[in-house]
Amino acid sequence: MHELSIAQSLLEVALENCSSKGFSRIGSIKVVIGRASGVMSDALIFGFNALKDGTVASEAALEVEEVPVSGHCNDCGADFTTEESYVLSCPHCGGLSYTIGTGRELMITEMEVF
């Protein structure tokens, strides 16, 4: 379960930023996770909730926004978006030459601090 180590890293970054800016409490952390990142949102939230006790984020909520996989097919020229985690071929023409645009993200986008 690599989500636990990812949750630990997210928490460390949030705590460091909170402290360095002079805040004393974190109310929420919003993260963006691409479907092709290999991170399971439920497991990440579970890990975060297990690690936050005893920190200034003890009452914080981890909010997850999932980003679908999107890309551009070099064969037919179509842009595509899919809810699948992986793209093996263009969903329009079946072509194998494509560029992935979104779906691999994993980042903190917002923090509510006090």
N, C-alpha and C positions, 0 to 999 in steps of 0.2 A: 504494500500500500504506500506508494510514493506520495500520495496526497497528504500524508501526515508531515513529511519533510517540507512539502510546498507550503502547507498551512503554517508551519513553524517559520519559514522564511518570510511569508507575508506578514505574520505577526511581528517578527523582529524589525522589518522595514517600517511598519506602522508605528511601533513603539519608539523607534529611534527618531522618526520624523516628529512624532508628538512631543517628545522630550526636547528635541533641539529647537522647536518653535515655541517652547514655554507653556504648552498645554498640559493639563493634568488628567484628562479623561478622554477616552475614545468612545463615541456613541455608535458609530457604524463605519464599516469599511465596504466599499463597493469594488468588486473585481469583474473584469471581463475575461471570459474563457472561451476560446475557440473550440468548436466541436472536434476538430482534428488535433487538438493539443494532447489528447490522451488523458486528460484530467476529468475525473468523475466529480461533478458538483456536490452531490450528496456526501461523498467521502471527504471532500475538502471541508465542507461545513462541519461535519462531525469532528474532524481533526482540529479545526479551529476552535470549536466549542470546548474540546477537551484540554486545549493548551492555554486558553485565555484566562482561566481562573488564577487569581492572585496577581494579576497585572492591571494596569490602568485601562485595559480593554475588557475587563471581566464582565461588563454588561453590554458589550458591543455586539451588534448583529453583523454577520458577514452576508452581504447581498451579492448574488452572482447573476451576471448577465451573460447568457450564452450567445455566441456569434456563430451563425451557420457558415459552412464552407462555400466560398464563391470563387469563381475563376473566369478565365477567358480561354476559349478554344482556339488554338492556332490553325486548326484544320478548316473549320467552318466559319470562324470569326465571331461566334456567339458568346455572349457573356452568360454565365449560369450561376445559380444558387441552389444548393441542395441541403436537406436536413440530415443527410448521411454524414458519418464521421470521416469517411475516406472517399476519394474520387479515383476510380480506376480508369475511367474513360469519360469523354464528353457526354453528358446526358442527352444532348441534341443529336449528334451525329455518330457517336461511338468512337470518335477520333482519340488517338493516344497522345497527341501533342497539345498540352494545355499548361497554363500558368495558374497557380493558386494565388488568389488575392487576399482572402480572409479565411479564418478558421483555425489559425495556429496561435492566436493571442493568449497571453496570460499576464495580466497586469492589474495593478491597483489604479483605479481611475478617480476615486473620490474617498475622502475620509471626513466624517463629522467629528469634530473635536471640541472640547470645552476647556 
